[in-house]
C-alpha cells in the first residue's frame, strides 16, 4: 500500500482509541455509587444477558511499555488471598443489587497478570462467580496469560475450570527490544506454552503484539512476525505502542531516538499486515487479525463485532460489568469505573460500598454518536438507513456539522460516501480513529481537549 507522506503527517495526531464513547476523560464523579446501584437494579429487572470482566492487577515485574492499571508485587499467597477477600465482597454486592441469576455469555479475566493467582485461588474465584451467576460454557471464557508465569499444570487447571480462550502477551521476540522494555521471554518459552494450549484443546489462542517499541525496525519485527506466523495462533492483536509518558512514568526510561515514528512506524505495521494476509489471516477491523475458522473473524464477517475496554471482542451478551480495581462497566446506557488505587479500593469495599470512582450516563446524542463510532471502528462503515431505523433521524439531517469533516476525509481518500452508507477505504481503515474524531462532540468543546496517544 503506497501512501503520501503528507497524508501520514496530517493524520498522525493525538486521538482517542474509542474503546468507549464518550471517552473516559468525559466521565466524572457526578456518577456515584447510587447511580451504579440504580443501573444494577434496572439490569436485574430485565432479561438481558451479561459479559463479566474481572481485573486482577498484580504483576511480578514491571514492563516499561505498559500503561495498564497494575500493582507490582512479589508472588505471595497472602497477597492473592487479601485481594480475593475484597473482590468477593464486591461480587456479592453487585449480585445482591441485580437480584437475579443472570446468564454470563462472556467471561474475561484480565490485568495485570491474572495468573499471578495460584491454582487454588483461581478455582475459588471461578466458584464464587458460579455461586451467583450462570456461566454459559458454550460461549467465550477467556484469560490473559503472561507466558513467563504459567506451567502446564496451571493451564490444565484453567481448562478444567472451563476456560476456552487464552491470550498470550508477546509484544516482540527481539532480545534488544525485550531488554529495553524489561520483558525477557525467549521464543522457545512462548512456543512451549503455545504447544501446551494446543494439547489441552483451547478453542482459541490469541497473541498480543506491539509495534513501535524502542529499537524495533522493519527487519527485526518481520523476524518476530515470521516466528508468530510459524506458530499459527488463531488470533493476533497488533497494537500500536501508545507512548504516553504523562500517564505511564516508566516510559520516560525510553530513548526517544530509538522509537520509530510516523511513516517508519506505519511501514512496520503495513509490512506486518501484508505478511499476515499472505499467510491466511483476515484483517479484523483496525488492528486485529484472525484465521477464518476463528469466532472473531466470523463475528466481523457477520457484522456482530464489538469494541469495548478490552479492545475488539465478540458481543454475545447485552450488558457489561467489570469487577475489581479500575474495572469498567456499561449497563443501562451508563459507564461506571471502579476506584483505581488498590488500598482505596480495599477501604471502600471494607465499608460495604460499591467502589465507584467516576462514570457517565449517556444522553440521546451520546448514544447516536456512540453508534456511529462503533460502526466505523468495528465494521468500517455506517449504514445510514440502519441509523434511521435505530434512532428515527436522517443521518445527513442530524450530522450537518460533520459534513465538512466527511468532505475532507473523502478528499484525502479515507472514505467513500453515497446516499446509503459511508465506507472506509483501505487507507481509511488504517486511519479510522481520525474518521471517528469528526463525530466526537466532546473533542469540539474546550473542556474536551485531552492528551491521547497518536494514531500511528
C-alpha positions as CSV (number, residue, x, y, z in Angstrom):
1,X,0.0,0.0,0.0
2,X,1.6,3.3,-1.2
3,X,0.7,6.4,0.8
4,X,1.5,10.0,0.6
5,X,3.8,11.0,3.5
6,X,1.9,14.3,3.6
7,X,-1.3,12.4,4.4
8,X,0.6,10.4,7.1
9,X,1.8,13.6,8.7
10,X,-1.6,15.2,8.6
11,X,-3.4,12.3,10.3
12,X,-0.7,11.2,12.7
13,X,-2.3,13.2,15.6
14,X,-3.3,12.5,19.2
15,X,-6.6,10.7,19.2
16,X,-8.8,8.5,21.4
17,X,-8.7,4.8,20.8
18,X,-12.5,4.8,21.1
19,X,-12.9,1.8,23.4
20,X,-15.8,3.9,24.7
21,X,-17.8,6.9,23.6
22,X,-18.0,9.3,25.3
23,X,-14.3,8.7,26.1
24,X,-13.1,8.3,29.7
25,X,-11.9,11.9,30.1
26,X,-15.5,13.0,29.8
27,X,-16.6,10.9,32.8
28,X,-16.9,12.4,36.2
29,X,-17.5,11.8,39.9
30,X,-21.1,13.0,39.4
31,X,-21.9,9.4,38.6
32,X,-21.8,7.9,42.1
33,X,-22.3,4.5,43.7
34,X,-26.0,5.3,44.0
35,X,-26.2,5.8,40.2
36,X,-24.4,2.4,39.7
37,X,-26.7,0.7,42.2
38,X,-29.7,2.0,40.2
39,X,-28.3,0.7,37.0
40,X,-27.7,-2.7,38.5
41,X,-31.2,-2.9,39.8
42,X,-32.5,-1.9,36.4
43,X,-30.4,-4.6,34.8
44,X,-31.9,-7.1,37.3
45,X,-35.4,-6.3,36.2
46,X,-34.9,-7.3,32.5
47,X,-33.9,-10.4,30.7
48,X,-30.6,-9.1,29.3
49,X,-27.5,-11.3,29.5
50,X,-24.1,-10.4,30.9
51,X,-20.5,-10.1,29.9
52,X,-18.3,-10.1,33.0
53,X,-14.8,-8.8,33.3
54,X,-12.6,-9.3,36.4
55,X,-9.5,-7.2,36.8
56,X,-6.6,-8.8,38.7
57,X,-4.0,-6.0,39.0
58,X,-0.9,-7.9,40.1
59,X,2.3,-8.4,38.2
60,X,5.6,-9.8,39.5
61,X,7.7,-7.5,37.3
62,X,7.2,-4.1,35.7
63,X,7.1,-3.9,31.9
64,X,8.2,-0.4,31.0
65,X,5.9,-0.1,28.0
66,X,2.7,-0.9,29.9
67,X,0.2,1.8,30.7
68,X,-2.4,-0.6,32.2
69,X,-3.6,-0.4,35.8
70,X,-1.2,-2.7,37.7
71,X,0.4,-3.4,41.1
72,X,3.9,-4.8,41.2
73,X,4.2,-7.5,43.9
74,X,6.4,-10.5,44.5
75,X,4.3,-13.6,44.2
76,X,2.8,-14.4,47.6
77,X,-0.3,-16.4,48.5
78,X,-1.4,-13.9,51.1
79,X,-1.5,-11.0,48.5
80,X,-3.9,-13.0,46.4
81,X,-6.0,-14.1,49.4
82,X,-6.4,-10.4,50.6
83,X,-7.4,-9.4,47.1
84,X,-10.0,-12.2,46.7
85,X,-11.5,-11.3,50.1
86,X,-12.3,-7.8,48.9
87,X,-13.2,-8.9,45.3
88,X,-15.7,-11.5,46.6
89,X,-17.4,-8.7,48.7
90,X,-17.8,-6.6,45.6
91,X,-19.2,-9.6,43.6
92,X,-21.7,-10.2,46.4
93,X,-22.8,-6.5,46.4
94,X,-23.2,-6.5,42.7
95,X,-25.1,-9.8,42.7
96,X,-27.4,-8.6,45.5
97,X,-28.4,-5.5,43.6
98,X,-29.0,-7.4,40.4
99,X,-31.0,-9.9,42.4
100,X,-31.2,-12.4,39.6
101,X,-29.1,-15.3,38.4
102,X,-28.0,-13.7,35.2
103,X,-26.5,-15.7,32.4
104,X,-22.9,-14.9,31.7
105,X,-22.3,-15.3,28.0
106,X,-18.8,-13.9,28.1
107,X,-16.2,-14.1,30.9
108,X,-12.8,-12.4,30.8
109,X,-10.0,-12.3,33.4
110,X,-7.6,-9.5,32.7
111,X,-5.0,-7.5,34.4
112,X,-2.2,-7.1,35.4
113,X,-1.5,-10.8,35.2
114,X,-4.4,-13.0,36.2
115,X,-2.1,-16.0,36.5
116,X,-0.5,-14.2,39.4
117,X,-3.2,-16.0,41.4
118,X,-2.4,-19.6,42.4
119,X,-4.3,-22.5,41.1
120,X,-6.4,-22.8,44.2
121,X,-7.2,-19.0,44.2
122,X,-8.3,-19.2,40.5
123,X,-10.5,-22.2,41.4
124,X,-12.0,-20.2,44.3
125,X,-12.7,-17.2,42.1
126,X,-14.4,-19.3,39.4
127,X,-16.5,-20.9,42.1
128,X,-17.5,-17.6,43.6
129,X,-18.7,-16.3,40.2
130,X,-20.6,-19.5,39.6
131,X,-22.3,-19.2,43.0
132,X,-24.2,-16.0,41.9
133,X,-24.3,-16.2,38.1
134,X,-24.8,-18.9,35.5
135,X,-21.8,-19.2,33.2
136,X,-22.6,-20.4,29.6
137,X,-19.8,-22.9,28.9
138,X,-20.5,-22.7,25.2
139,X,-19.5,-19.1,25.0
140,X,-16.2,-17.3,25.4
141,X,-14.4,-17.8,28.7
142,X,-11.1,-16.1,28.4
143,X,-8.0,-15.2,30.4
144,X,-4.9,-13.2,29.7
145,X,-1.6,-15.0,30.2
146,X,2.0,-13.9,30.8
147,X,3.9,-16.9,29.3
148,X,6.5,-16.5,32.0
149,X,4.0,-17.2,34.8
150,X,2.3,-20.4,33.7
151,X,3.1,-24.1,33.9
152,X,1.4,-26.9,32.1
153,X,-0.4,-27.8,35.3
154,X,-1.8,-24.3,35.7
155,X,-3.1,-24.4,32.1
156,X,-4.7,-27.8,32.8
157,X,-6.5,-26.3,35.8
158,X,-7.8,-23.4,33.7
159,X,-9.0,-25.8,31.0
160,X,-10.8,-28.0,33.6
161,X,-12.5,-24.9,35.0
162,X,-13.9,-24.1,31.6
163,X,-11.6,-21.5,30.1
164,X,-11.6,-21.9,26.3
165,X,-9.6,-18.9,25.1
166,X,-6.1,-18.0,26.0
167,X,-4.5,-14.6,25.2
168,X,-0.7,-14.6,25.4
169,X,1.2,-11.3,25.9
170,X,4.1,-11.5,23.4
171,X,5.0,-7.9,22.3
172,X,8.2,-8.7,20.5
173,X,10.8,-11.6,20.3
174,X,13.8,-9.4,19.6
175,X,16.3,-9.6,22.5
176,X,17.3,-5.9,22.4
177,X,13.7,-4.8,22.4
178,X,12.8,-7.2,25.2
179,X,15.7,-5.9,27.3
180,X,14.7,-2.3,26.8
181,X,11.1,-2.9,27.8
182,X,12.1,-5.1,30.7
183,X,10.3,-8.2,29.5
184,X,12.6,-11.1,28.7
185,X,10.7,-14.1,27.3
186,X,12.5,-16.2,24.7
187,X,10.6,-17.6,21.7
188,X,11.2,-21.1,22.9
189,X,9.3,-20.4,26.1
190,X,6.3,-19.0,24.3
191,X,6.4,-21.8,21.8
192,X,6.2,-24.3,24.7
193,X,3.3,-22.6,26.3
194,X,1.5,-22.4,23.0
195,X,2.0,-26.1,22.4
196,X,0.5,-26.8,25.9
197,X,-2.5,-24.8,24.9
198,X,-2.9,-26.8,21.7
199,X,-2.6,-30.1,23.6
200,X,-5.2,-29.0,26.0
201,X,-7.5,-28.1,23.1
202,X,-8.3,-24.5,24.0
203,X,-10.8,-23.3,21.3
204,X,-8.7,-20.1,20.5
205,X,-5.3,-18.8,21.2
206,X,-4.5,-15.1,20.8
207,X,-1.1,-13.4,20.7
208,X,-0.8,-9.7,21.7
209,X,2.0,-7.9,19.7
210,X,3.0,-4.3,19.9
211,X,4.7,-2.3,17.0
212,X,6.5,0.9,17.5
213,X,8.5,-0.2,20.6
214,X,12.1,1.1,21.1
215,X,14.7,-0.4,18.8
216,X,12.1,-2.1,16.6
217,X,12.8,-1.9,12.9
218,X,11.1,-3.3,9.9
219,X,13.7,-6.1,9.7
220,X,13.6,-7.1,13.4
221,X,9.8,-7.0,13.7
222,X,9.5,-9.1,10.5
223,X,11.5,-11.8,12.2
224,X,9.1,-11.6,15.2
225,X,6.1,-11.8,12.8
226,X,7.6,-14.8,10.9
227,X,8.0,-16.7,14.2
228,X,4.5,-15.8,15.2
229,X,3.0,-17.0,11.9
230,X,5.0,-20.2,12.3
231,X,3.2,-21.0,15.5
232,X,-0.2,-20.1,13.8
233,X,-2.2,-18.7,16.7
234,X,-5.9,-18.3,15.9
235,X,-5.9,-14.5,16.6
236,X,-3.3,-11.8,16.6
237,X,-3.8,-8.3,18.1
238,X,-1.3,-6.0,16.6
239,X,-1.4,-2.9,18.8
240,X,0.3,0.4,18.1
241,X,2.6,1.4,21.0
242,X,0.9,4.1,23.0
243,X,3.7,6.5,24.1
244,X,2.0,8.2,27.0
245,X,4.8,9.1,29.5
246,X,2.5,11.6,31.3
247,X,0.3,8.6,32.2
248,X,2.9,5.9,32.5
249,X,6.1,7.2,34.1
250,X,8.2,4.1,33.3
251,X,8.0,5.1,29.6
252,X,10.3,8.0,30.5
253,X,13.1,5.5,30.6
254,X,13.0,5.0,26.8
255,X,15.4,6.6,24.4
256,X,13.2,8.7,22.1
257,X,15.6,8.4,19.3
258,X,15.1,4.6,19.3
259,X,11.3,4.8,18.9
260,X,10.0,4.5,15.3
261,X,7.8,7.5,14.4
262,X,5.4,8.5,11.7
263,X,5.9,6.8,8.3
264,X,8.6,4.5,9.7
265,X,6.3,3.1,12.3
266,X,3.5,2.8,9.8
267,X,5.8,0.9,7.5
268,X,6.3,-1.7,10.2
269,X,2.5,-2.1,10.6
270,X,1.8,-2.3,6.8
271,X,4.6,-4.8,6.3
272,X,3.2,-6.9,9.2
273,X,-0.3,-6.6,7.9
274,X,0.7,-7.8,4.4
275,X,2.7,-10.7,5.9
276,X,-0.3,-11.9,7.9
277,X,-2.7,-11.5,5.0
278,X,-0.3,-13.5,2.8
279,X,-0.4,-16.4,5.3
280,X,-4.2,-16.8,5.6
281,X,-5.1,-14.3,8.3
282,X,-8.0,-12.0,7.8
283,X,-7.8,-8.3,8.8
284,X,-10.3,-7.7,11.5
285,X,-11.2,-4.0,11.9
286,X,-8.4,-1.7,13.0
287,X,-5.6,-3.9,14.5
288,X,-6.7,-7.5,14.8
289,X,-6.2,-10.5,12.6
290,X,-7.7,-13.9,12.7
291,X,-7.9,-17.2,10.9
292,X,-11.2,-17.7,9.1
293,X,-12.1,-20.5,11.4
294,X,-11.9,-18.3,14.5
295,X,-15.0,-16.8,16.1
296,X,-13.7,-13.3,15.8
297,X,-13.4,-13.5,12.0
298,X,-16.9,-14.9,11.9
299,X,-18.2,-12.0,14.1
300,X,-16.6,-9.4,11.8
301,X,-18.0,-11.0,8.7
302,X,-21.5,-11.2,10.2
303,X,-21.4,-7.6,11.5
304,X,-21.5,-8.6,15.2
305,X,-18.0,-7.5,16.2
306,X,-18.0,-5.2,19.2
307,X,-15.4,-2.8,20.8
308,X,-15.1,-2.1,24.5
309,X,-12.3,-1.7,27.1
310,X,-10.8,-5.0,26.1
311,X,-10.4,-3.8,22.5
312,X,-12.2,-5.8,19.8
313,X,-14.3,-8.6,21.1
314,X,-17.3,-10.7,20.4
315,X,-20.6,-9.4,21.7
316,X,-22.7,-12.4,22.8
317,X,-24.2,-10.5,25.7
318,X,-26.3,-7.4,26.2
319,X,-24.6,-5.7,29.1
320,X,-21.0,-5.5,30.5
321,X,-20.0,-5.5,34.2
322,X,-16.4,-5.0,35.4
323,X,-15.3,-6.2,38.9
324,X,-12.0,-5.2,40.6
325,X,-9.9,-2.1,40.8
326,X,-10.2,0.2,37.8
327,X,-12.7,-2.2,36.1
328,X,-15.3,-0.5,33.9
329,X,-19.0,-1.4,33.5
330,X,-21.5,-0.4,30.8
331,X,-25.1,-1.1,31.8
332,X,-28.4,0.7,31.3
333,X,-26.6,3.2,29.0
334,X,-24.2,4.1,31.8
335,X,-20.5,3.9,32.1
336,X,-19.1,3.2,35.6
337,X,-15.4,2.9,36.5
338,X,-14.2,1.5,39.8
339,X,-11.5,3.1,42.0
340,X,-8.1,2.5,40.6
341,X,-5.8,2.7,43.6
342,X,-5.8,-0.7,45.4
343,X,-5.7,0.5,49.1
344,X,-8.5,2.9,48.3
345,X,-10.5,0.1,46.6
346,X,-10.0,-2.1,49.7
347,X,-11.1,0.7,52.1
348,X,-14.3,1.4,50.3
349,X,-15.1,-2.4,49.9
350,X,-14.5,-2.8,53.7
351,X,-17.1,-0.1,54.3
352,X,-19.6,-2.1,52.4
353,X,-19.9,0.4,49.5
354,X,-19.6,0.0,45.7
355,X,-16.1,1.2,44.8
356,X,-17.2,3.7,42.2
357,X,-14.7,6.4,41.1
358,X,-16.5,8.0,38.1
359,X,-18.8,7.4,35.2
360,X,-21.3,8.9,32.8
361,X,-24.9,8.4,31.9
362,X,-25.3,8.7,28.1
363,X,-27.7,11.3,26.6
364,X,-29.5,10.5,23.4
365,X,-26.9,12.4,21.4
366,X,-24.2,10.4,23.1
367,X,-25.9,7.1,22.1
368,X,-26.2,8.2,18.5
369,X,-22.6,9.2,18.2
370,X,-21.6,6.1,20.1
371,X,-23.5,4.0,17.5
372,X,-21.8,5.7,14.6
373,X,-18.3,5.5,16.1
374,X,-18.8,1.8,16.9
375,X,-20.0,1.1,13.4
376,X,-16.9,2.8,11.9
377,X,-14.5,1.1,14.4
378,X,-16.0,-2.4,14.1
379,X,-17.3,-2.6,10.5
380,X,-15.5,0.3,8.7
381,X,-18.9,1.7,7.6
382,X,-22.0,3.4,8.6
383,X,-25.4,2.2,7.2
384,X,-27.5,5.4,7.1
385,X,-30.8,3.5,6.8
386,X,-29.9,1.5,9.8
387,X,-29.2,4.7,11.7
388,X,-32.6,6.0,10.8
389,X,-34.3,2.7,11.8
390,X,-32.5,2.8,15.1
391,X,-32.9,6.5,16.1
392,X,-35.6,8.0,13.8
393,X,-33.3,10.7,12.3
394,X,-32.0,11.0,8.8
395,X,-28.2,10.8,9.0
396,X,-27.5,13.9,6.9
397,X,-30.0,16.0,8.8
398,X,-28.6,15.1,12.2
399,X,-24.9,15.3,11.4
400,X,-24.9,18.6,9.4
401,X,-21.9,19.9,11.4
402,X,-19.9,16.8,10.5
403,X,-20.4,17.3,6.7
404,X,-17.2,19.3,6.3
405,X,-15.2,16.7,8.1
406,X,-16.6,14.0,5.9
407,X,-15.8,16.0,2.8
408,X,-12.1,16.3,3.9
409,X,-12.0,12.6,4.6
410,X,-13.3,11.9,1.1
411,X,-10.8,14.3,-0.5
412,X,-8.0,12.6,1.3
413,X,-9.1,9.1,0.3
414,X,-10.2,7.9,3.7
415,X,-13.8,7.2,3.0
416,X,-16.4,6.9,0.2
417,X,-19.9,8.1,0.7
418,X,-23.2,7.7,-1.1
419,X,-26.9,8.1,0.0
420,X,-26.9,4.6,1.6
421,X,-23.6,4.4,3.5
422,X,-20.2,5.7,4.5
423,X,-17.5,3.2,3.7
424,X,-13.8,3.3,4.8
425,X,-11.2,2.8,2.1
426,X,-8.0,0.7,2.7
427,X,-6.3,3.9,3.8
428,X,-9.3,4.9,5.9
429,X,-9.1,1.6,7.7
430,X,-5.6,2.5,9.0
431,X,-6.8,6.0,10.0
432,X,-10.2,5.0,11.2
433,X,-9.7,6.8,14.5
434,X,-9.3,10.0,12.6
435,X,-12.6,9.5,10.8
436,X,-14.3,8.8,14.1
437,X,-12.9,12.0,15.6
438,X,-15.2,14.1,13.4
439,X,-18.2,12.6,15.2
440,X,-16.8,13.2,18.7
441,X,-18.8,16.1,20.1
442,X,-16.6,16.5,23.1
443,X,-13.4,17.0,21.1
444,X,-15.0,20.2,19.7
445,X,-15.5,21.5,23.2
446,X,-12.9,23.5,25.0
447,X,-13.2,21.2,28.1
448,X,-12.9,18.1,25.8
449,X,-9.2,18.7,24.9
450,X,-7.3,15.9,26.4
451,X,-4.0,14.1,25.9
452,X,-4.1,10.9,23.9
453,X,-1.7,8.5,22.1
454,X,-1.0,9.3,18.5
455,X,-2.9,7.4,15.7
456,X,0.4,6.0,14.3
